[in-house]
Structure formats: C-alpha cells, structure tokens
C-alpha cells in the first residue's frame, strides 16, 4: 500500500496510462514514467540486453541527470538470466564516486532479455507496486500484439475480397500467385450472391451476421454456404480460408 495520498494518485494515474497505451513505443515510455512515479527516481531506463550490448527502448530523467546507460554509470556484470520471473539486482557507479546505487530489474521474458535501470534503491513497499506495474505492462503488450494481428488479418481479408471482385469483373491483373489465382478463378464462377457471402466468410462472419447483412434467413445462408464450400472444393470454413492463399 502507498501511504502518501499524492503519490498514490500519481501512481494510479501512471498505471492507467500504461493500460491505455496504444502501441509498443508509447507503452515503453509510459512504463518508464510509471516506474519513476512508483519509485520516486529521477532517472529510469528500459532496455534490451543482447550479450553485453544494451539497446535502449525508453527513458525518463530530470534535465542534466547522467544517463543510467552510460559506460561509467553501469559497471555491473549481469549474470546470465536464470529465471523468467522478476528478479532484482543492485549496482554501483564505481567509476563515478558518489552517484550511489542503481537498481536493476530483470523483467519476465522467454525471449530477449528486458531490463529496467532505476537510479537509487527501491523500497520494499514500492516493490509490490513495481510487480503490479510489470503485470499491467505485460497484459497491455499482449493486447497491443493481438490488435496488430487482427489488423493484419483484416488487411488480408480486404485484399482477398478485392481479388475476388477483380476476377468477378474479368479483371485478374491483381492476382499474383498461382494459388490465389486458382482460388479467385473458381470464385468467379459463383453467383453474385455467393461471391458476396464468400467475402463475408473470408472475414470470419457467422451465419447470423451474414443473414443480418443480406436480409436472409439462417437456413438460406446455410444453403449458400454449403454450395460455396462445394464449388470451392473446401470441406469447411477453415479450409476455405486456407485455400484463399
């Protein structure tokens, strides 16, 4: 629990900003800001480590503060990562006397090692909030990645729909590979209604959604879907999408 009310409000606002991040770059930046709000540190840096090379992702620091990632500020030799959970290290700027301690937080990862560098020590009470921040950031990163996959899938469906329309109008110039060309050539043999429903199927629409879009009964949609699958040589919707290229 954070006893200071003003600090608690700052931390809560920072955590919400992490939850609201819309892309990975902004997530990295607001993560550092939230870490600074929790720990009270004037300098926080987020980085990936590849062997002995440090790749900075984001940082927040007061004007004039020395970089946490400068060679004379970070002299700790990080041991090989042995855990996928949050782990804590302490390091001293041995080449810069009087600059104090750097807290290093290894973040959970099954891939590239990601580390937070915090100027100063982190109190035990604040560590609970840090763990909450890490969980929130992880969930937000998964949400962002999922949204990116959905956008990619939607773009693919749009492209396939355009290909189908092009061949339906005897305009195959946009078909670039044999598999897609064969699929679109077969689709061109469908009726106009069937081609419309095929586009819906490739977007992953349900029978109910298709029925509502085209003002049809569920049974009529099922019949159209059955005919489309047979004509396209697919046993089910998943195979139909796979055949689309």
C-alpha positions, 0 to 999 in steps of 0.5 A: 500500500502507498501511504502518501495520498499524492503519490498514490494518485500519481501512481494510479494515474501512471498505471492507467496510462500504461493500460491505455497505451496504444502501441509498443513505443508509447507503452515503453515510455509510459512504463518508464514514467510509471516506474519513476512515479512508483519509485520516486527516481529521477532517472529510469531506463528500459532496455534490451540486453543482447550479450553485453550490448544494451539497446535502449527502448525508453527513458525518463530523467530530470534535465542534466541527470547522467544517463543510467546507460552510460559506460561509467554509470553501469559497471555491473556484470549481469549474470546470465538470466536464470529465471523468467520471473522478476528478479532484482539486482543492485549496482554501483557507479564505481567509476563515478564516486558518489552517484550511489546505487542503481537498481536493476530489474530483470523483467519476465521474458522467454525471449530477449532479455528486458531490463529496467535501470532505476537510479537509487534503491527501491523500497520494499513497499514500492516493490509490490507496486513495481510487480503490479506495474510489470503485470499491467505492462505485460497484459497491455503488450499482449493486447497491443500484439493481438490488435496488430494481428487482427489488423493484419488479418483484416488487411488480408481479408480486404485484399482477398475480397478485392481479388475476388471482385477483380476476377468477378469483373474479368479483371485478374491483373491483381492476382499474383500467385498461382494459388490465389489465382486458382482460388479467385478463378473458381470464385468467379464462377459463383453467383453474385450472391455467393461471391458476396457471402464468400467475402463475408466468410473470408472475414470470419462472419457467422451465419447470423451476421451474414443473414443480418447483412443480406436480409436472409434467413439462417437456413438460406445462408446455410444453403449458400454456404454449403454450395460455396464450400462445394464449388470451392472444393473446401470441406469447411470454413477453415479450409476455405480460408486456407485455400484463399492463399 
